[in-house]
Amino acid sequence: MLHRAKSPQIATFAHMKHITRILTAIFIFCSSTAGAQTYGKLNAAYALAGIVNPQLEMTLSKRMTFQTDIVFCPWKSIRWKGANYPMRFLIVSNDVRWFFRAPADGWYAGVVYGVQGFNMTKPTIFDTGKFGLEGHSGKGWGVQVGAVGGYQWTFAKRWLLDAFVGFGYQISWYNSYNPSSGLIELYPHGHDPTLPPDPWNASAEWGINKFGVSVGYMIFGKR
């Protein structure tokens, strides 16, 4: 059963953008004042798909760093099998990383935590092994926690390559919509249709939450 309805009040992209700008300004100020090694980075793997993923990583100690990420997919929709599917999201996440040798030098492991807002259609590649899109879209927000691991190389004194992958647990709360009609699903998947309609849906899953190869430049500090 479908019905046109307004989505409930959730964290909007505009509000999240303001929050990320404030956090980024505080991060830059603290790192520059402390004189710690701080790298500004861009995920080249995401950039190939038109997804913006700037990163800042600051050295906290001889073995530990802190990184903050912003992942923004600007696509309002993508076309798939004759229909347009929403594909816009914003993720703000943070890593605390432990290096086995020294920051920006070799293997590391760490923890990840973050929040996200989205209006998108979930790809099926992690469920089926083939790229596709689910038959409905979701608009809402979520939280995630997990682990990250990777390897860093430095070159030309101030430049850095960072290859990484993260895996964790994610919980999302959202409304489901029919991409073709834009109508909200009053009985989303898993809800009993004999009960009063409840447009809120939720899902929890384990999976890859970040990956890529980032190119970075030391904007503060010395080697």
C-alpha positions as CSV (number, residue, x, y, z in Angstrom):
1,M,0.0,0.0,0.0
2,L,1.4,3.4,-1.0
3,H,0.5,6.9,0.1
4,R,2.0,10.3,-0.5
5,A,3.2,11.7,2.7
6,K,5.8,14.1,4.1
7,S,9.0,12.6,5.6
8,P,9.5,13.1,9.3
9,Q,11.9,15.6,10.7
10,I,15.5,14.1,10.5
11,A,19.0,15.5,10.5
12,T,19.3,17.4,7.2
13,F,22.3,17.7,4.9
14,A,22.4,21.4,5.5
15,H,22.7,20.9,9.3
16,M,25.3,18.2,8.9
17,K,27.4,20.5,6.6
18,H,27.5,23.2,9.2
19,I,28.6,20.7,11.8
20,T,31.4,19.3,9.6
21,R,32.6,22.8,8.8
22,I,32.8,23.6,12.5
23,L,34.6,20.4,13.4
24,T,37.0,20.8,10.5
25,A,37.9,24.4,11.6
26,I,38.5,23.2,15.2
27,F,40.6,20.3,13.9
28,I,42.8,22.6,11.8
29,F,43.2,25.1,14.6
30,C,44.2,22.5,17.1
31,S,46.6,20.7,14.8
32,S,48.4,23.9,13.6
33,T,48.7,25.2,17.2
34,A,50.1,22.0,18.5
35,G,52.6,21.8,15.6
36,A,51.8,18.1,15.0
37,Q,52.2,16.5,11.6
38,T,48.8,17.0,9.9
39,Y,48.0,15.6,6.4
40,G,45.2,16.8,4.2
41,K,44.1,13.9,1.9
42,L,41.7,13.1,-0.9
43,N,40.4,9.6,-1.6
44,A,41.3,9.0,-5.3
45,A,39.3,5.7,-5.5
46,Y,36.0,7.6,-4.5
47,A,36.9,10.5,-6.8
48,L,36.7,8.1,-9.8
49,A,33.0,7.6,-9.0
50,G,32.3,11.3,-8.5
51,I,32.3,11.0,-4.7
52,V,34.1,13.6,-2.6
53,N,36.1,12.3,0.4
54,P,38.5,14.9,1.9
55,Q,40.3,13.7,5.0
56,L,42.5,15.3,7.7
57,E,44.9,13.2,9.8
58,M,46.8,14.5,12.8
59,T,49.6,12.9,14.8
60,L,48.7,12.4,18.5
61,S,51.8,10.5,19.6
62,K,54.7,8.5,18.3
63,R,52.4,5.7,17.3
64,M,48.9,7.2,17.2
65,T,46.9,9.5,14.9
66,F,43.4,10.9,14.7
67,Q,41.6,11.3,11.3
68,T,38.3,12.9,10.4
69,D,36.5,12.1,7.1
70,I,33.7,13.7,5.1
71,V,32.2,11.6,2.4
72,F,29.7,13.3,0.1
73,C,28.0,11.8,-2.9
74,P,26.5,14.8,-4.9
75,W,24.4,12.7,-7.3
76,K,20.7,13.5,-6.9
77,S,19.9,10.3,-8.8
78,I,21.4,7.7,-11.1
79,R,19.6,5.9,-14.0
80,W,19.1,2.2,-13.7
81,K,17.0,0.0,-16.0
82,G,14.8,2.9,-17.2
83,A,14.2,4.6,-13.9
84,N,15.9,7.3,-11.8
85,Y,17.1,6.2,-8.3
86,P,18.2,8.7,-5.6
87,M,21.9,8.4,-4.7
88,R,22.9,11.3,-2.4
89,F,24.5,10.9,1.1
90,L,26.8,12.5,3.5
91,I,28.9,10.6,6.1
92,V,31.1,12.1,8.8
93,S,33.4,9.6,10.5
94,N,36.5,9.6,12.7
95,D,39.4,7.1,13.0
96,V,41.8,6.6,15.9
97,R,44.8,4.8,14.3
98,W,47.7,2.9,15.9
99,F,50.9,2.5,13.8
100,F,53.2,-0.4,14.2
101,R,56.3,1.6,13.4
102,A,55.4,5.4,13.2
103,P,52.7,7.6,11.8
104,A,52.8,7.8,8.0
105,D,55.2,4.8,7.9
106,G,53.8,1.3,7.3
107,W,50.9,-0.8,8.7
108,Y,48.3,0.5,11.1
109,A,45.0,-0.6,12.7
110,G,42.3,1.4,14.4
111,V,38.7,2.1,15.3
112,V,36.0,4.0,13.3
113,Y,32.9,5.7,14.4
114,G,30.5,8.0,12.5
115,V,27.1,9.3,11.5
116,Q,25.4,9.7,8.2
117,G,22.4,11.2,6.4
118,F,21.1,9.8,3.2
119,N,18.5,9.8,0.4
120,M,19.7,6.9,-1.7
121,T,19.0,3.5,-3.1
122,K,21.1,0.7,-1.7
123,P,23.3,-1.2,-4.1
124,T,22.9,-5.0,-4.1
125,I,26.6,-5.9,-4.9
126,F,27.4,-6.8,-1.2
127,D,24.3,-9.1,-1.1
128,T,24.4,-10.7,-4.5
129,G,28.0,-10.2,-5.8
130,K,26.6,-8.3,-8.8
131,F,26.0,-4.6,-9.2
132,G,22.3,-3.6,-9.0
133,L,19.9,-1.4,-7.0
134,E,17.1,-2.4,-4.7
135,G,13.5,-1.7,-5.8
136,H,13.0,1.0,-3.3
137,S,14.9,4.0,-1.9
138,G,15.5,5.2,1.7
139,K,15.7,8.6,3.3
140,G,17.0,8.9,6.8
141,W,20.1,8.7,9.0
142,G,22.4,6.2,10.7
143,V,25.4,5.5,12.9
144,Q,28.3,3.2,12.5
145,V,31.2,1.7,14.5
146,G,34.0,-0.6,13.3
147,A,37.7,-1.2,12.6
148,V,40.0,0.1,10.0
149,G,43.4,-1.1,8.7
150,G,45.8,0.0,6.1
151,Y,49.3,0.9,5.0
152,Q,50.9,4.4,4.4
153,W,53.9,5.4,2.3
154,T,55.6,8.8,2.3
155,F,57.5,10.2,-0.6
156,A,59.0,13.5,-1.7
157,K,59.3,14.6,1.9
158,R,55.7,15.9,2.4
159,W,53.6,13.6,0.2
160,L,51.7,10.5,1.4
161,L,49.8,7.5,0.0
162,D,47.3,5.8,2.2
163,A,45.7,2.5,1.2
164,F,42.9,1.4,3.7
165,V,39.8,-0.6,4.2
166,G,37.2,-0.4,7.1
167,F,34.7,-3.0,8.3
168,G,32.0,-2.5,10.9
169,Y,28.4,-2.5,12.2
170,Q,25.8,0.0,11.0
171,I,22.3,0.9,12.1
172,S,20.0,3.0,10.0
173,W,16.5,4.6,10.5
174,Y,14.7,5.7,7.4
175,N,11.5,5.9,5.4
176,S,11.2,3.7,2.2
177,Y,10.0,5.2,-1.0
178,N,9.0,4.0,-4.5
179,P,11.6,5.6,-6.8
180,S,9.2,5.7,-9.7
181,S,6.2,7.4,-8.0
182,G,7.9,9.0,-5.1
183,L,5.3,7.5,-2.7
184,I,6.2,6.5,0.8
185,E,5.7,2.8,1.7
186,L,3.4,2.7,4.7
187,Y,4.1,-1.0,5.2
188,P,7.9,-1.4,4.6
189,H,9.7,-4.7,4.4
190,G,9.3,-6.6,7.7
191,H,6.2,-4.8,8.9
192,D,2.9,-6.6,9.5
193,P,0.3,-5.2,7.0
194,T,-2.5,-6.0,9.5
195,L,-1.2,-3.4,11.9
196,P,-1.6,0.4,11.6
197,P,0.8,1.7,8.9
198,D,4.2,2.6,10.2
199,P,6.4,4.3,7.6
200,W,9.6,4.1,9.7
201,N,11.9,1.3,8.9
202,A,15.3,0.3,10.4
203,S,18.1,-2.0,9.5
204,A,21.3,-3.2,11.0
205,E,24.2,-4.9,9.2
206,W,27.8,-5.8,9.1
207,G,29.9,-4.7,6.1
208,I,32.6,-2.6,4.6
209,N,32.2,1.0,5.7
210,K,35.2,2.6,3.9
211,F,38.0,1.8,1.5
212,G,40.3,3.5,-0.9
213,V,43.7,4.9,-1.8
214,S,44.2,8.5,-0.6
215,V,46.8,11.0,-1.7
216,G,47.9,13.3,1.0
217,Y,50.1,16.4,1.6
218,M,51.6,17.5,5.0
219,I,50.0,20.9,5.6
220,F,51.4,21.3,9.1
221,G,54.5,19.9,10.9
222,K,58.0,18.8,9.8
223,R,59.5,15.4,8.8
